[in-house]
């Protein structure tokens, strides 16, 4: 009897990944209602469904596995959903600590995706050592590249530039941890639609638990935002940290 009980408990996470289509559809529907970007709600646990689950696990501080367990199912059923750090106007938020991106509407609704930002590690570009750092602060989308763009390190998909060569863009791999050279990676499937939503001049707030710059002033004063857009890659308000003799190099590339 003890042996059977042990085997049953060990199989629970596995069985949860083979749930009936109706339950998967329930999960997709609930995640979608909360604002997570699930793709089509069809009861098929595809890459978009997995991406939404990962974003949920990140936001809620749960183990980030991308695997739907019985515990996650119950947690999803009881959750209220994510909210913007600064609601009340249309903008984008990149939460570095949680590694998620929120597209916030003027009404306060959100669309949430998992991201991978700067790894914080050193890398060499054109003979210079730089830090893979995603700058924190207040930005606007000042330039865009539709479709594929070949960067110095790899291909970027639907790039939305916010500071120098730092962009929000689709990428073939979006690890659960920070892994880029400074850009903000999002899943490929969502990149074209995200690019449509992130029009030129869209306010983007990038923050962690010790740094936050409000975008409300730009939202309430279009002239200030227009000036930031005109200044393009130089329109940066926040902080950039360099370590030792290394430096942050804002190149175009992930």
PATORMAR-229691 format. One record per residue: x, y, z of N, C-alpha, C, CB in turn; residue in one letter. Coordinates in steps of 0.001 Angstrom, whole numbers, padded with zeros to 6 digits, always signed. Each point is the difference from the previous one (the first is absolute). Glycine has a CB too. Example, Ala and Ser with C-alpha at 12.3 -4.5 7.8 and 13.67 -1.06 7.14 Angstrom:
+013190-005690+007800-000890+001190+000000+000900+001200+000000-001892-001173+001246A +001542+002223-001966+000820+001190+000060-000770+001090+000730+001184-000628-002145S 
//
This chain:
+000837-001207+000000-000837+001207+000000+000872+001258+000000-001818-001252+001226X +002889+001259-000372+000886+001151+000050+000694+000211-001351+000345-000389+002466X +000026-000705-003108+000659+000080-001296-000930+000625-001045+001384-002020+000591X -002663+001581-000584-000968+000553-000956-000229+001485+000236-001101-002235-000143X +001043+002633+001419-000208+001406+000337+001184+000842-000473-001389-000674+001991X +002591+000158-001777+001210+000723-000423+000023+000180-001504+001239-000922+001960X -001557-000139-002701-000023+000077-001455-001037+001001-000476+000757-002372-000126X -001925+002375+000765-001075+000930-000386+000432+001445+000187-001703-001718+000631X +002373+002000+000504+000448+001362+000271+001060+000443-000998-000517-000338+002418X +001406-000567-002779+001041+000326-000965-000573+000275-001386+001582-001402+001311X -002684+000766-001629-000600+000149-001326-000861+001248-000142+000034-002455-000172X -000376+003112+001296-000904+001145-000060+000466+001079-000975-000619-000482+002347X +001894+000948-002271+000410+001036-000941-000061-000464-001448+001456+000923+001771X -001161-002198-002015-000039-000535-001354-001423-000042-000520+002042-001351+000474X -002942+000881+000355-001404-000078-000401-000565+001383-000275-000262-002082+001353X +000764+003064-000598-000501+001358-000192+000367+000544-001360+000165+000371+002435X +000921-000877-003040+000392+000462-001323-000749-000726-001110+002236+000550+000922X -003072-001494-000546-000806-000722-000988-001475+000164+000335+001860-001668-000380X -002204+002874+000810-001369+000267+000401-000922+000015-001212+000834+001310+001963X -002126-001568-001720-000975+000038-001096-000001+001363-000685-001406-001689+001207X +001060+001686-002473-000002+001232-000788-000879+001066+000636+000407-001348-002057X -001493+000920+002667-000904+000966+000634+000697+000751+001127-001944-001460-000587X +002790+000765+001350+000711+000662+001089+001068+000946-000533-000436-001979+001459X +001119+001577-002511+000992+000886-000603-000678+001252-000539+001447-001976-000585X -002595+001779-000043-000752+001144-000510-000423+000914+001159-000819-001391-001957X +000434+000802+003071-000367+000793+001177+001184+000844+000470-001673-001762+000674X +002852+001153-000651+001202+000719+000417+000301+001142-000965+000902-002101+001050X -000955+001807-002351+000255+001037-000998-001005+001141+000134+000949-001733-001550X -002205+001385+001721-001043+001016+000106+000208+000878+001228-001585-001535-001174X +001908+000901+002294+000204+000758+001241+001246+000881-000100-001122-001840+001303X +002218+001304-001848+001209+000801-000165-000261+001177-000944+001416-002048+000410X -002148+001794-001478-000327+001061-000946-000833+001089+000661+000090-001661-001862X -001059+001258+002664-000843+000967+000701+000809+000870+000949-001906-001587-000182X +002970+001024+000756+000842+000756+000928+001006+000888-000734-000268-001842+001664X +000404+001665-002980+000878+000860-000769+001237-000665-000556-000830+001785+001380X +001027-003056-001083+001171-000696-000528-000215-000333-001472+000501-000952+002284X +000560+001076-003074-000079-000159-001451+000030-001489-000332+001137+002243-000384X -002303-002840+000200-000111-001449-000180-000042-000437-001455-001180-000060+002147X +000987+001010-003061-000281-000407-001367-001437-000502-000076+002435-000590-000402X -002699-000317-000511-001351-000520-000189-000413-000889+001166+000321+000112-002480X -001509+000120+003001-000547-000838+001071-000682-001190-000657-000322+001993+001575X +001040-003114-001645-000514-001144-000747+000203-001344+000691+000441+001302-002027X +000064-001259+003265+000206-001263+000704+001255-000743-000406-002421-000136+000189X +003268+000771-001000+001269-000601-000415+001122+000740+000719-000936-000679-002284X +001731-000043+003052+001068+000621+000770+001223+000191-000903-000865-001052+002152X +000849+002156-002917+001064+000273-000960+001008+000982+000587-001590-000430-001900X +002472+000971+001055+001041+000901+000480-000574+001280+000606+001516-000932-001741X -002627+001421+001182-000626+001205+000546-000608-000278+001373-000470+000806-002334X -000167-001965+002478-000566-000381+001296+001109-000121+001039-001892-001210-001150X +002988+000581+000749+001133-000172+000914+000589+001353+000385+000495-002242-001027X -000397+003155+000062+000505+001340+000275-000870+000716+001029+000938+000101-002319X -002256-000220+002171-000927+000628+000945+000155-000605+001386-001606+000453-001869X +001775-001776+001934+000189-000661+001286+001293+000463+000664-001281-001986-000841X +002352+002120+000043+001267+000471+000546-000144+001419+000545+001242-001471-001617X -001925+002347+000879-000228+001365+000480-000790-000017+001311+000040+000850-002378X -001045-001720+002459-000787-000137+001224+000887-000454+001153-002046-000539-001361X +002854-000481+001128+000880-000517+001046+000994+001064+000454-000247-002306-000950X +000746+003092+000016+000926+001075+000346-000684+001072+000843+001269-000448-002110X -002437+000884+001661-000701+001078+000715-000381-000429+001411-000875+000855-002183X +000432-002090+002334-000478-000481+001292+001122-000525+000896-002145-000560-001108X +003378+000535+000592+001112-000474+000805+000003-001497+000218-000015+002177+001092X -000577-002901-002019-000039-001455+000090+001209-000600-000731-002535+000051+000139X +002830-001319+000075+001084-000638-000763-000267+000145-001498+000405-001650+001883X +000571+002177-002615-000193+000260-001423+000464-001226-000779+000309+002508+000323X -001288-003302-000758+000295-001256-000680-000604-000073-001401+000102-001081+002226X -001171+001841-002463-000712-000112-001268-000803-001277-000105+001771+001353-001036X -001859-002098+002131-000767-001248+000030-001240+000224+000864+002106-001418-000312X -003234+001036-000203-001258+000196+000706-000216-001136+000993-000963+001221-001986X +001035-000900+003267-000221-000989+001046-001376+000210+000627+002483-000127+000449X -002898-000843+000337-001279+000125+000705+000030+001204+000936-000347-002494-000143X +001499+002724+000788+000126+001150+000905-000163+001306-000766+001526-001329+001488X -000919+001409-002690-000157+001207-000813-001450+000195-000417+002345-000262-000819X -003001-000825+000450-001399+000074-000416-000859+000614+001104+000332-002011-001472X -000154+001536+002694-000775+000535+001119+000365+001458+000277-000139-002305+000980X +001416+002630-001112+000458+001367+000248-000575+000952-001042+002114-000885+001033X -002146+000433-002278-000569+000822-001077-001474+000269+000258+001656-000959-001628X -002362-000052+002064-001429+000161+000276-000263+001033+001085-000341-002362-000678X +001275+002500+001633-000214+000898+001135+000649+001363-000167-000132-001999+001410X +000902+002213-002470+000762+001239-000161-000862+001143-000530+002037-001373-000405X -001592+002587+000721-000720+001201-000417+000581+000617-001269-000567+000405+002383X +001802-000716-002695+000611+000550-001207+000948+001138+000300-002010-000667-001249X +002919+000965+000321+001002+001054+000199-000567+001389-000219+001738-001602-000709X -001027+002582+001227-000380+001392-000194+001217+000843-000284-001956-000308+001501X +001743+001474-002110+001103+000891-000323+000540+000655+001262-000983+000409-002268X +002249-000089+002256+000598+000736+001112-000525+001425+000019+002064-001430-000119X -002297+001985-001091-000512+001365-000090-001154+000045-001007+002285+000946+000595X -003493-001254-000172-001149+000020-000918-000458+001420-000297-000702-002222+000880X -000242+002341-001822-000612+001290-000272+000335+000593-001348+000057+000354+002386X +000871-000942-003100+000344+000476-001340+000635-001154-000769+000330+002390+000830X -000346-002293-002152+000532-001065-000836+001525+000045-000002-002071+000068-001434X +002689-001206+001681+001462-000088-000004+000413-001462+000095+000203+002284+001076X +001099-002510-001043+000553-001345+000169+000866-000007+001248-000043-000435-002501X -000026-000654+003257+000857-000168+001168+000838-001259-000180-001679+001185+001488X +002956-001082-001154+000888-001158+000014+000488-000170+001428+000715+000340-002434X -001191-001391+003089+000356-000304+001378+001230-000908-000028-002426+000233+000796X +003589+000350-000519+001254-000748-000075+000045-001136+001007+001132+002063-000785X -001618-001816+001993+000062-001025+001048-000847-001220-000347+000389+001802+001680X -001590-001552-002166-000887-001109-000350+000276-000538-001403-001726+000981+001506X +002446-000221-002324+000273-000373-001383-001300-000169-000800+002120-001128+000756X -002949+002170-000686-001223+000036-000780-000172+001381-000622-001045-001742+001498X +000244+001786-002562-000360+001253-000651-001506+000144+000052+002023-000092-001518X -002487+001301+001848-001431+000284+000052-000328+001124-000968-000113-000754+002402X -000792+000496-003336-000530+001044-000864-001275+000498+000675+001001-001026-002153X -000974+002282+002596-001068+000551+000833-000857+000948-000824+001439-000219+002057X -002749+000018-002025-000912+000883-000721-000367+001195+000874-000904-001958-001311X +000303+002977+000698-000435+001176+000752-001043-000363+001048+000482+001418-001995X -001232-002500+001715-001038-000436+000935+000553-000886+001123-001639+000135-001875X +002891-000536+001771+000620-000795+001051+000142-001479-000292-000907+001635+001515X +000354-002106-002636+000161-001414-000339+001442-000258-000432-002435-000161-000692X +002861-001089+000792+001386-000324-000327+000076-001219-000912+000730+000971+002190X +000346-001018-002976+000409-001191-000719+001400-000327+000516-001430+000537-002098X +001643-001765+002543+001241-000349+000690+000753-001089-000756-001048+000632+002190X +002358-000406-002344+000881-000962-000651+001242-000218+000851-000853+000698-002264X +001444-001881+002201+001292-000194+000646+001094+000631-000851-000809-002135+001079X +001872+002604-000446+001118+000581-000726+001308-000560+000532-001324+002093-000424X +002380-001803-000308+001358-000247+000486+000802+001253-000296-000152-002531-000375X +000704+003138+001422+000725+001265-000133+001502-000240+000172-002011+001276+000867X +002782-000189-000717+001444-000086+000081+000494-000917+001109+000071+002274-000915X +000887-003115+000582+000486-001026+000939+000870+000562+001113-000092-001610-001860X +000615+002821+001670+000908+000567+000984+001431-000504-000146-001930+000199+001523X +002169-001028-002528+001335-000567-000205+000811+000855-000983-000919-002306+000465X +002226+002113-000439+000865+000692-000947-000067-000675-001374+001522+000702+001893X -001392+000107-002938+000141-000541-001347+000896+000933-000793-002284-001106+000098X +002875+000598-001149+000943+000778-000803-000638+000338-001341+001969-001115+001134X -001946+002393-001487-000542+000464-001266+001005+000961-000617-002399-000280+000807X +002900-000058-001993+000974+000818-000716+001208+000319+000872-001857+000973-001354X +002298-001970+002102+001195+000139+000814-000203+000674+001340+001202+000070-002089X -002416+000360+002372-000281+000672+001261-000862-000879+000886+000175+002225-001130X +000141-002243+002412-000776-000782+000963-001145+000843+000541+002043-001344+000616X -003234+000821-000713-001197+000709+000453-000787-000862+000977-000099+001257-002174X -000867-000643+002806-000896-000699+000915-001345-000209-000675+001177+000995+001998X -001688-002205-001939-001315-000311-000570-001071+000510+000962+000907-002054-001220X -001246+003321+001073-000877+000679+000957-001177+000652-000713+001961+000403+001509X -003142-000612-000996-001194+000673-000508-000223+001262+000820-001031-002200-000761X +001137+003385+000169-000131+001244+000771-001391+000148+000598+001703+001057-001480X -001725-000568+002705-001256+000303+000680-000349+001462-000244+000447-001764+001772X -001710+002071-001801-000404+001383-000151-001264+000172-000810+002356+000601+000184X -002519+000606-000702-001181+000387-000782+000439+000253-001437-001139+001019+002043X +000464-001673-002982+000400+000065-001400-001234+000165-000881+002027-001429+000476X -001783+001670-001767-001054-000108-001001+000522-000883-001128-000960+002297+000593X +000046-002958-001291+000377-000728-001211+000330+001046-001050-001477-002023+000561X +002757+002087-000968+000420+001057-000922+000307-000511-001400+000903+001209+001946X -000789-002537-002099+000288-000552-001319-000502-001443-000025+002037+001520-000307X -002361-002004-000909-000541-001347-000144+000565-000655-001258-002111+000687+001206X +002270-001994-001145+000418-000766-001169-000963-001170-000173+002441+000668+000317X -003263-000674-001351-000939-001109-000206+000732-001255-000477-001818+001652-000542X +001270-002797+000880+000574-001258-000458+001327-000303+000658-001155+000326-002146X +001962-001129+001440+001286-000439+000533+001069+001065-000190-000636-002364-000476X +001492+002487+001470+001122+000927-000044+001235-000737+000495-001514+002018+000363X +002537-002038-001170+001230-000691+000372+000852+000917+000858-000070-001376-002111X +000186+001046+003413+000831+000782+000894+001426-000521+000015-002004+000512+001386X +002816+000064-000526+001395-000415+000082+000147-001393+000586+000640+002381+000239X -001614-002775+000557+000129-001269+000698-000989-001054-000490+000806+001268+001961X -001968-000852-002398-000985-000950-000529-001196+000763-000545+000746-001771+001638X -001697+001032-002229-001133+000623-000665-001070+000446+000996+000470-001406-002007X -000964+002618+001795-001060+000575+000822-001250+000128-000859+001673+001258+001450X -002843-001383-000832-001262-000047-000734-000905+001116+000480+000214-002486-000312X -000587+003383-000608-000864+001144+000312+000556+000790+001190-001997-001268-000888X +003085+001990+000623+000695+000761+001044-000685+001337+000259+002147-001106-000651X -002265+001456+001931-000570+001280+000428+001040+000662+000903-002434-000852-000152X +003166+001831-000396+001134+000579+000710-000449+001041+001024+001420-000413-002013X -000807+000331+003205-000377+000920+001081+001180+000812+000516-001797-001585+000630X +003029+001103-000818+001175+000717+000498+001239-000498-000723-001084+000322+002254X +001710+000544-003071+001161-000437-000750-000337-001220-000829+001502+000923+001762X -000758-002013-001532-000270-001240-000719-000847-000976+000777+002122+000322-001147X -002689+000119+002260-000835-000882+000824-001427+000000-000537+001448+000446+002030X -001965-001644-002295-001331-000119-000595-000807-001101+000679+000916+000823-002181X -002215-000680+002091-000930-001085+000324-000209-000754-001305-001174+001291+001919X +001503-002575-001954-000071-000726-001269-000238-001490+000213+001517+001698-001010X -002062-002321-000015-000151-001442+000023+001346-000671-000145-002290+000210-000953X +002397-001398+001540+001264-000725-000027-000288-001490+000040+001202+001908+001144X -000316-002680-001765-000242-001441-000102-000030-000685+001357+001088+000044-002221X -000302+000470+003167+000012-000580+001349-000255+001093+001021+001603-001806-000728X -002520+001534+001647-000283+000924+001099+000132-000806+001300-001580+001468-001441X +002793-001601+001959+000188-000772+001240-000766+000616+001157+002252-000707-000801X -002453-000063+001848-000739+000517+001145+000834+000982+000806-001293-002124+000083X +002607+002155-000322+000883+000900+000720+000567+001056-000965+000577-001850+001651X -000011+002962-001138+000629+000990-000872+001121-000630-000816-000578+001802+001639X +000585-001554-002963+000990-000662-000851+000447+000842-001190-001003-002138+000691X +000425+003323-000900+000328+000786-001184+001229+000869+000241-002417+000002-000647X +002830+000734-000407+001089+000957+000124-000520+001366+000455+001265-001234-001789X -002540+001327+002077-000587+001258+000451-001398+000233-000533+002272+000906+000132X -002597-001554-001260-001347+000134-000556-001028-000737+000851+000991+000212-002286X -002255+000022+001954-001120-000622+000704-000630-001004-000956-000424+002076+001446X +000731-003343-001251-000510-001052-000876-001435-000361+000353+002322-000878-000269X -003141+000687-000752-001353-000519+000183-000173-001201-000934-000912+002309+000649X -000082-003172-000407-000197-001169-000874-000302+000405-001436-000833-001278+001968X +001317+000496-002905-000182+000299-001426-001467+000126-000391+002120-001201-000449X -002974+000308+000976-001396-000030-000455-000719+001309+000263-000027-002439+000415X +000452+003181+000617-000688+001231+000377+000617+001246-000616-000625-001109+002106X +001817+000997-002673+000753+001175-000435-000723+000866-001038+002032-001305+000477X -002642+000736-001538-000683+000864-000972-001138+000817+000621+000590-001659-001757X -001384+001028+002614-001125+000716+000612+000500+001034+001008-001462-002026-000320X +002493+001679+001063+000579+000957+000940+000503+001230-000751+000645-001879+001556X -000013+001657-002695+000509+001112-000797-001132+000926-000451+001895-001455-000767X -003048+000886+000450-001154+000834-000371-000456+000860+001172-000708-001739-001660X +000753+001178+002857-000464+000708+001186+000990+001060+000459-001245-002039+000661X +002543+001777-000872+001040+000927+000440+000316+000993-001127+000966-001768+001554X -001872+002694-001750+000200+001010-001039+001113+000957+000419-002428-000178-000690X +002944+000929-000279+001022+001000+000314-000528+000962+001060+000951-000185-002336X -000140+000437+003345-000409+000883+001086-000599-000712+001193-000375+001692-001699X +000186-003011+001611-000519-000751+001143+000945+000134+001183-001144-001620-001547X +000600+001942+002700+000802+000129+001217+000343-001386+000525-001097+002210+000557X +002363-002409-000208+000468-001278+000533+000723+000254+001318+000211-000984-002335X -000685+000345+003391+000625+000113+001319+000716-001304+000318-001771+001638+000780X +003066-001551-000530+000799-001176+000334+000482+000180+001440+000732-000369-002442X -001047-000587+003309+000304+000195+001422+000316-001316+000691-001483+001998+000012X +002144-001854+001141+000198-001127+000901-000440+000441+001388+001935-000927-001388X -001584+000159+002405-000535+000300+001331+000635+001220+000659-000452-002408+000232X +001496+002969-000826+000625+001186+000589-000029+001199-000935+001457-001505+001319X -002019+001360-002496-000020+001135-000928-001317+000029-000760+002504-000104-000227X -003143+001261+000275-001228+000201-000772-000113+001474-000345-001145-001961+001135X +000911+002248-002410-000222+001366-000462-001403+000063-000589+002488+000377-000463X -003327+000490+001005-001380+000116-000461-000065+000544-001418-000733+000351+002356X -000251-000820-003112-000229+000511-001346-001211+000905-000079+001049-002042-000884X -001676+002299+002022-001259+000756+000000+000182+001421-000546-000754-001360+001964X +001901+001970-001646+000234+001368-000459+000019+000061-001519+001298+000481+002086X -000668-001462-002719+000022-000043-001462-001400-000265-000553+002382-000815+000061X -003132-000038+000619-001349-000326-000464-000921+001217+000083+000341-002373+000740X -000145+003191+000286-000865+001158+000209+000467+001232-000771-000540-000908+002242X +001781+000880-002717+000542+001139-000743+000590-000502-001319+000491+001259+002159X -001315-001329-003198+000461-000542-001292+001242+000688-000547-002342-000579-000468X +002548+001849+000799+001165+000720-000514+001297-000604+000536-001379+002092-000163X +001362-002531+001415+001184-000618+000578+000298-001341-000671-000481+001151+002181X -000573-001913-002429+000192-001287-000669+000469+000206-001433-001768-001025+001454X +001207+002034-002127+000404+000287-001376+001474+000390-000054-002344+000732-000545X +002804+000003+001553+001402+000390+000047+000884-001227+000186-000642+002239+000944X +000195-003166-000096+000757-001235+000206+000068-000802-001296-000705-000046+002419X -000377+000024-003159-000019-000726-001271+000939+000647-001014-002366-000702+000450X +002396+002021-000468+000891+000709-000929+001465-000285+000308-001723+001793-000249X +002029-001905+001540+001385-000259+000400+000390-001450-000216-000185+001822+001671X -000808-002667-001927+000255-001391-000356+000824-000744+001012-000150+000677-002321X +001260-001254+001856+000808-000872+000857+000625+000744+001171+000462-001402-001985X -000461+002737+001943+000573+000751+001111-001056+000343+001053+001714+000933-001569X -002970-001292+001309-001083+000296+000940-000038-001071+001078-001330+001157-001810X +002216-001005+002785+000124-001010+001048-000092+000672+001356+001420-001456-001489X -002266+000977+002343-000098+000508+001359-000006-001176+000951-001259+002051-000763X +002343-002261+001425+000142-001124+000909+001447-000133+000382-001968-001168-001010X +002427-000062+001241+001396-000166+000379+000597-001170-000753-000457+000964+002270X +001736-000839-002570+000770-001079-000606+001166-000281+000927-000678+000647-002381X +000851-001897+002755+001083-000364+000899+001086-000722-000779-001601-000154+001936X +002840+000552-001748+001143-000700-000584+000838-000575+001132+000016+001528-002036X +000629-002640+001782+000787-000662+001018+001476+000101-000341-001899-001563+000487X +002705+002112+000461+001434+000084-000198+000339+000815-001238+000258-002203+001131X +000641+001664-001948+000419+000692-001210-000848-000378-001198+002293+000085+000909X -003267-000976-000681-000898-000366-001094-001024+001101-000205+000322-002450+000488X -001010+002405-001587-001000+001024-000249-001180-000590-000763+001791+001765-000015X -002893-001062+000104-001192-000403-000757+000119+000597-001395-001451-000126+002106X +001325-000700-003100+000059+000466-001385-001346-000225-000668+002471-000498-000116X -003127+001562-000282-001339-000118-000571+000088-000254-001501-000915+001524+001784X +001212-002775-002144+000092-000419-001389-001358-000512-000459+002446-000574+000276X -002618+000482-001581-001215-000613-000526+000241-001493-000105-000641+002100-001278X +000005-002838+002107+000162-001455+000039-000446-000491+001357+001919+000069-001645X -002370-001301+001709-000546-000529+001248+001056-000042+001099-001629-001353-001322X 
//
